Amino acid sequence: MAMNYNAKDEVDGGPPCAPGGTAKTRRPDNTAFKQQRLPAWQPILTAGTVLPIFFIIGLIFIPIGIGIFVTSNNIREIEIDYTGTEPSSPCNKCLSPDVTPCVCTINFTLEKSFEGNVFMYYGLSNFYQNHRRYVKSRDDSQLNGDSSALLNPSKECEPYRRNEDKPIAPCGAIANSMFNDTLELLLIGNDSYPVPITLKKKGIAWWTDKNVKFRNPPGGDNLEERFKGTTKPVNWLKPVYMLDSDPDNNGFINEDFIVWMRTAALPTFRKLYRLIERKSDLHPTLPAGRYSLNITYNYPVHYFDGRKRMILSTISWMGGKNPFLGIAYIAVGSISFLLGVVLLVINHKYRNSSNTADITI
């Protein structure tokens, strides 16, 4: 039996029900919320409320920006590029694959002393650690010391999951591309014999990474035995249990490895390599003078037009050198203050006008 369709019935909630039945309706309840009758508040923007806001923002942001900018400029920082693509660079000889291992030395001068603790970074350019497949290419369970994941890594690690029919530890593209240059810093004094600067290799990783996210596999005191049945990543020169002679800085809890595994968001980045601690308040950490940087050149970057550099930097209460933050505060404060002045002039000129439609800008 056919039934007639009426569009009005659908709008009104359908055809009427049989006598005595409950009528079905799609109409919302007659409440203030569902009928959109809730009270509303809308600000009325007047010159008396808008102009003070612009001036207050300017007066707050400009001093803060100046303070941040001055603090950033007081931070001592020096960068040494040692990529070696220039023919005159001492590290140019290391671009040849036939020279292994290759050690080069770059001499530089500090014009001013570095006070306080000094941080040594290595910097890479044109290196995209933010690629989706690269970021996913790791096994966090394996890095946390899970025995089953150690011998059966995640498929996300492909094609760096197995090698020579053995599971790779640590697996994945991030670990396989770990930075492995060795940097040494020496002070060249008045005599001809350079004095090596003590570089602290522990304390460079986040506490949560060192003590929570990264763990060696359980077992005895012999770390090599714990990694039995695994093999090193393809590009590594030695297995993970030989990264350091210190048992508290070896294996998956090696801090150089932990720092590298925290991927960077931008293609040009720096990562903490060593700490130079201040020994005495009477003497600067790095006095002004001539220095020598000895580099064991292992990490190739010229294949993808990348660059490598070593950075020495001090820090302040706001962290490392970052002039952009101060400039941004000053720019926002200046624009806000300028807009306040412009609007104040316009308001003063046309405040007695009874017809705002006559105002032309």
C-alpha positions as CSV (number, residue, x, y, z in Angstrom):
1,M,0.0,0.0,0.0
2,A,1.5,3.3,-1.0
3,M,1.9,6.2,1.4
4,N,1.8,9.9,0.3
5,Y,5.0,11.9,1.2
6,N,4.5,15.4,2.4
7,A,7.6,17.7,2.9
8,K,5.6,19.7,5.4
9,D,5.1,16.6,7.6
10,E,8.9,16.2,7.8
11,V,9.4,19.8,8.8
12,D,6.7,19.6,11.4
13,G,7.8,16.3,12.7
14,G,6.1,13.8,10.5
15,P,2.5,12.7,10.0
16,P,0.2,12.8,12.9
17,C,0.0,9.6,15.0
18,A,-3.0,7.5,15.7
19,P,-5.4,8.8,18.3
20,G,-4.0,8.1,21.8
21,G,-0.4,7.7,20.6
22,T,2.6,9.9,21.4
23,A,3.4,12.4,18.7
24,K,7.0,12.2,17.4
25,T,8.6,15.5,16.6
26,R,12.0,16.7,15.6
27,R,11.5,20.2,17.0
28,P,14.0,21.2,19.7
29,D,12.6,21.7,23.2
30,N,11.3,25.2,24.0
31,T,14.2,26.1,26.3
32,A,16.4,29.1,26.4
33,F,19.5,27.1,25.4
34,K,18.0,25.1,22.5
35,Q,16.0,28.1,21.2
36,Q,19.1,30.3,21.5
37,R,17.6,32.8,23.9
38,L,20.4,32.8,26.4
39,P,21.6,36.3,27.5
40,A,24.6,37.5,25.6
41,W,27.3,40.1,26.3
42,Q,28.9,42.2,23.6
43,P,31.6,44.7,24.3
44,I,31.2,48.2,23.1
45,L,34.5,49.4,21.8
46,T,35.1,53.1,22.5
47,A,38.1,55.3,22.4
48,G,38.2,55.4,26.2
49,T,38.6,51.6,26.4
50,V,40.6,50.8,23.3
51,L,43.3,53.5,23.5
52,P,44.6,52.6,27.0
53,I,44.9,48.9,26.0
54,F,47.2,49.8,23.1
55,F,49.4,52.1,25.2
56,I,49.5,49.5,28.1
57,I,50.6,46.8,25.7
58,G,53.3,49.0,24.2
59,L,54.6,50.2,27.6
60,I,54.8,46.6,28.8
61,F,56.2,44.8,25.8
62,I,58.9,47.4,24.8
63,P,60.8,47.3,28.1
64,I,60.5,43.5,28.3
65,G,61.8,43.2,24.7
66,I,64.7,45.5,25.4
67,G,65.7,43.5,28.5
68,I,65.5,40.2,26.6
69,F,67.5,41.6,23.7
70,V,70.3,43.1,25.9
71,T,70.5,39.8,27.9
72,S,70.7,37.8,24.7
73,N,73.5,40.0,23.3
74,N,75.5,39.6,26.5
75,I,75.7,35.9,25.9
76,R,79.1,34.9,24.6
77,E,79.0,32.6,21.5
78,I,81.4,31.5,18.8
79,E,80.8,29.2,15.9
80,I,83.4,27.2,14.0
81,D,82.4,25.7,10.7
82,Y,84.4,22.6,9.9
83,T,82.5,21.1,7.0
84,G,85.7,21.3,4.9
85,T,84.1,22.0,1.5
86,E,86.4,25.0,1.0
87,P,89.8,24.1,-0.5
88,S,91.6,26.2,2.1
89,S,89.9,24.4,5.1
90,P,92.1,22.1,7.1
91,C,89.3,19.6,7.0
92,N,89.1,19.5,3.2
93,K,91.3,16.4,3.1
94,C,88.6,14.5,5.1
95,L,86.1,14.7,2.3
96,S,87.9,11.9,0.5
97,P,86.6,8.5,1.5
98,D,90.2,7.1,1.2
99,V,91.4,9.1,4.2
100,T,90.2,7.0,7.2
101,P,90.4,7.8,10.0
102,C,90.8,11.5,9.3
103,V,91.9,14.1,12.0
104,C,92.0,17.8,11.2
105,T,92.8,20.8,13.4
106,I,91.3,24.3,13.3
107,N,92.8,27.2,15.2
108,F,90.8,30.1,16.4
109,T,90.9,33.0,18.9
110,L,88.6,34.1,21.6
111,E,88.6,37.8,21.8
112,K,86.8,37.9,25.1
113,S,86.7,35.5,28.0
114,F,83.8,33.1,28.6
115,E,82.5,33.3,32.2
116,G,80.4,30.7,33.9
117,N,79.6,27.3,32.6
118,V,80.3,26.9,28.9
119,F,78.2,24.6,26.6
120,M,79.7,23.0,23.6
121,Y,77.3,22.1,20.8
122,Y,77.6,20.4,17.4
123,G,75.4,22.0,14.7
124,L,74.1,20.5,11.5
125,S,72.4,22.2,8.6
126,N,70.2,20.9,5.8
127,F,69.5,17.7,7.9
128,Y,65.8,17.0,8.1
129,Q,65.2,15.1,11.3
130,N,61.5,16.0,11.1
131,H,60.6,13.7,8.2
132,R,57.6,11.6,9.1
133,R,59.2,8.2,8.3
134,Y,62.5,9.2,9.9
135,V,60.8,10.2,13.2
136,K,58.8,7.0,13.4
137,S,61.8,4.8,12.6
138,R,62.6,3.7,16.2
139,D,61.4,1.2,18.8
140,D,60.7,2.8,22.2
141,S,60.2,-0.5,23.8
142,Q,63.6,-1.7,22.7
143,L,65.2,1.5,23.9
144,N,63.5,1.0,27.3
145,G,65.2,-2.3,27.8
146,D,62.4,-4.7,26.8
147,S,64.0,-8.1,26.2
148,S,61.4,-9.3,23.7
149,A,61.7,-6.0,21.7
150,L,65.5,-6.3,21.8
151,L,65.4,-9.5,19.7
152,N,62.3,-8.7,17.8
153,P,62.3,-4.9,16.9
154,S,59.3,-3.1,15.7
155,K,58.5,-3.1,11.9
156,E,58.7,0.7,12.1
157,C,62.5,0.3,12.1
158,E,62.6,-1.0,8.5
159,P,64.9,-1.1,6.6
160,Y,67.2,-0.8,9.7
161,R,65.5,-3.6,11.6
162,R,67.8,-6.6,10.9
163,N,71.2,-7.0,9.4
164,E,73.0,-10.3,8.7
165,D,69.9,-12.1,10.0
166,K,70.3,-10.5,13.4
167,P,68.2,-7.8,15.0
168,I,69.8,-4.4,15.1
169,A,70.2,-2.7,18.5
170,P,69.3,0.1,18.5
171,C,67.1,-0.2,15.4
172,G,65.8,2.5,13.1
173,A,67.0,5.3,10.9
174,I,67.4,7.8,13.8
175,A,69.9,5.6,15.6
176,N,71.6,4.5,12.3
177,S,72.4,8.2,11.5
178,M,73.8,9.1,14.9
179,F,76.4,11.9,14.9
180,N,79.9,10.4,15.6
181,D,82.5,13.1,15.1
182,T,84.9,13.5,18.1
183,L,85.7,17.1,19.2
184,E,88.6,18.1,21.4
185,L,89.4,21.6,22.6
186,L,92.9,22.8,23.6
187,L,94.2,26.1,24.9
188,I,97.3,27.3,23.3
189,G,99.2,29.2,25.9
190,N,102.5,31.1,25.8
191,D,104.4,27.9,25.6
192,S,104.2,25.6,22.6
193,Y,102.5,22.8,24.5
194,P,98.7,23.1,24.2
195,V,96.6,22.5,27.4
196,P,93.5,20.2,26.9
197,I,90.2,21.6,28.1
198,T,88.2,19.2,30.3
199,L,85.0,18.4,28.5
200,K,82.2,16.8,30.7
201,K,80.2,14.2,28.7
202,K,77.6,13.4,31.4
203,G,74.8,15.6,32.4
204,I,74.0,16.7,28.8
205,A,70.7,14.7,28.4
206,W,67.3,15.4,29.9
207,W,66.8,13.7,33.3
208,T,63.6,12.0,32.2
209,D,65.3,10.6,29.1
210,K,68.3,9.3,31.1
211,N,66.3,7.7,33.9
212,V,62.9,6.9,32.5
213,K,62.8,6.5,28.7
214,F,66.1,4.8,28.1
215,R,67.2,1.6,29.8
216,N,69.7,-1.2,29.1
217,P,68.3,-4.7,28.9
218,P,68.2,-6.6,32.2
219,G,70.9,-9.0,33.1
220,G,74.3,-9.3,34.7
221,D,77.2,-6.9,34.9
222,N,78.5,-7.8,31.5
223,L,76.8,-5.4,29.1
224,E,78.0,-7.3,26.0
225,E,76.2,-10.4,27.3
226,R,72.9,-8.5,27.6
227,F,73.1,-7.5,24.0
228,K,73.9,-11.0,22.9
229,G,72.2,-12.0,19.6
230,T,72.0,-8.5,18.3
231,T,74.2,-6.5,15.8
232,K,75.2,-2.9,15.5
233,P,73.5,-0.4,13.2
234,V,74.8,-0.4,9.6
235,N,76.6,2.9,9.8
236,W,78.1,2.5,13.3
237,L,81.7,1.8,13.8
238,K,81.2,-0.1,17.0
239,P,78.3,-1.8,18.8
240,V,76.1,0.0,21.3
241,Y,77.7,-1.7,24.3
242,M,81.1,-0.1,23.4
243,L,80.0,3.5,23.2
244,D,81.8,4.4,26.5
245,S,84.0,2.7,29.1
246,D,81.9,4.1,31.9
247,P,79.1,1.6,32.7
248,D,76.7,4.5,33.7
249,N,77.1,6.0,30.3
250,N,77.1,3.0,28.0
251,G,74.6,1.2,25.9
252,F,71.2,2.7,25.6
253,I,71.9,5.1,28.4
254,N,74.8,6.7,26.7
255,E,74.0,10.4,26.8
256,D,75.4,11.2,23.4
257,F,73.0,8.6,22.0
258,I,70.1,9.9,24.1
259,V,70.7,13.5,22.9
260,W,70.8,12.4,19.3
261,M,67.5,10.4,19.6
262,R,65.6,13.6,20.6
263,T,64.9,14.7,17.0
264,A,65.0,18.3,15.9
265,A,62.1,20.2,14.4
266,L,64.0,22.3,11.9
267,P,66.6,21.3,9.3
268,T,69.2,23.6,10.9
269,F,69.8,22.7,14.5
270,R,72.3,22.2,17.3
271,K,72.6,19.5,20.0
272,L,74.5,19.6,23.2
273,Y,77.8,17.8,23.0
274,R,79.9,18.6,26.1
275,L,79.9,20.8,29.2
276,I,82.8,22.9,30.3
277,E,82.3,23.6,34.0
278,R,83.7,26.7,35.8
279,K,86.3,25.6,38.3
280,S,87.0,28.9,40.1
281,D,85.3,32.3,40.5
282,L,88.6,34.0,40.2
283,H,89.4,32.8,36.7
284,P,87.2,32.6,33.6
285,T,86.1,29.2,32.3
286,L,87.7,30.0,28.9
287,P,90.1,32.9,29.0
288,A,90.7,35.0,26.0
289,G,93.4,33.7,23.8
290,R,94.3,31.1,21.1
291,Y,92.6,27.7,20.9
292,S,92.8,24.6,18.8
293,L,89.9,22.4,17.9
294,N,90.9,18.8,17.1
295,I,88.3,16.9,15.0
296,T,88.1,13.2,14.3
297,Y,86.1,13.6,11.1
298,N,83.7,10.6,10.7
299,Y,80.3,12.1,9.8
300,P,79.8,12.9,6.1
301,V,77.4,15.8,5.3
302,H,78.7,17.0,1.9
303,Y,76.7,14.3,0.1
304,F,73.4,16.2,0.9
305,D,74.9,19.7,0.9
306,G,74.9,19.9,4.6
307,R,77.3,21.7,7.0
308,K,78.8,21.0,10.3
309,R,79.9,23.4,13.0
310,M,81.0,23.5,16.6
311,I,79.5,26.1,18.9
312,L,80.7,27.4,22.2
313,S,78.1,29.3,24.2
314,T,77.3,30.6,27.6
315,I,73.7,30.9,28.9
316,S,71.6,33.3,30.9
317,W,68.4,33.2,32.9
318,M,66.5,32.9,29.5
319,G,68.7,30.2,28.1
320,G,70.9,30.4,25.1
321,K,71.4,33.2,22.6
322,N,68.0,34.1,21.0
323,P,67.8,37.7,19.7
324,F,64.5,37.0,17.9
325,L,62.5,36.9,21.1
326,G,63.5,40.3,22.2
327,I,63.0,41.8,18.6
328,A,59.5,40.3,18.5
329,Y,58.6,41.9,21.8
330,I,59.9,45.2,20.8
331,A,58.2,45.0,17.4
332,V,54.8,44.1,18.9
333,G,55.1,46.8,21.6
334,S,56.1,49.5,19.0
335,I,53.3,48.6,16.6
336,S,50.8,48.7,19.5
337,F,52.1,52.0,20.8
338,L,52.1,53.5,17.2
339,L,48.5,52.4,16.6
340,G,47.5,54.0,19.9
341,V,49.0,57.3,18.9
342,V,47.3,57.2,15.4
343,L,43.9,56.4,16.9
344,L,44.4,59.1,19.6
345,V,45.0,61.7,16.9
346,I,42.0,60.5,14.9
347,N,39.8,60.5,17.9
348,H,40.9,64.0,19.0
349,K,40.3,65.3,15.5
350,Y,36.8,63.9,15.0
351,R,35.5,63.5,18.5
352,N,33.1,66.5,18.1
353,S,31.7,65.2,14.8
354,S,28.1,64.1,15.1
355,N,28.1,62.0,12.0
356,T,30.8,59.4,12.0
357,A,30.0,58.5,8.3
358,D,31.7,61.7,7.3
359,I,35.1,60.5,8.6
360,T,37.4,59.4,5.8
361,I,40.9,57.9,6.3
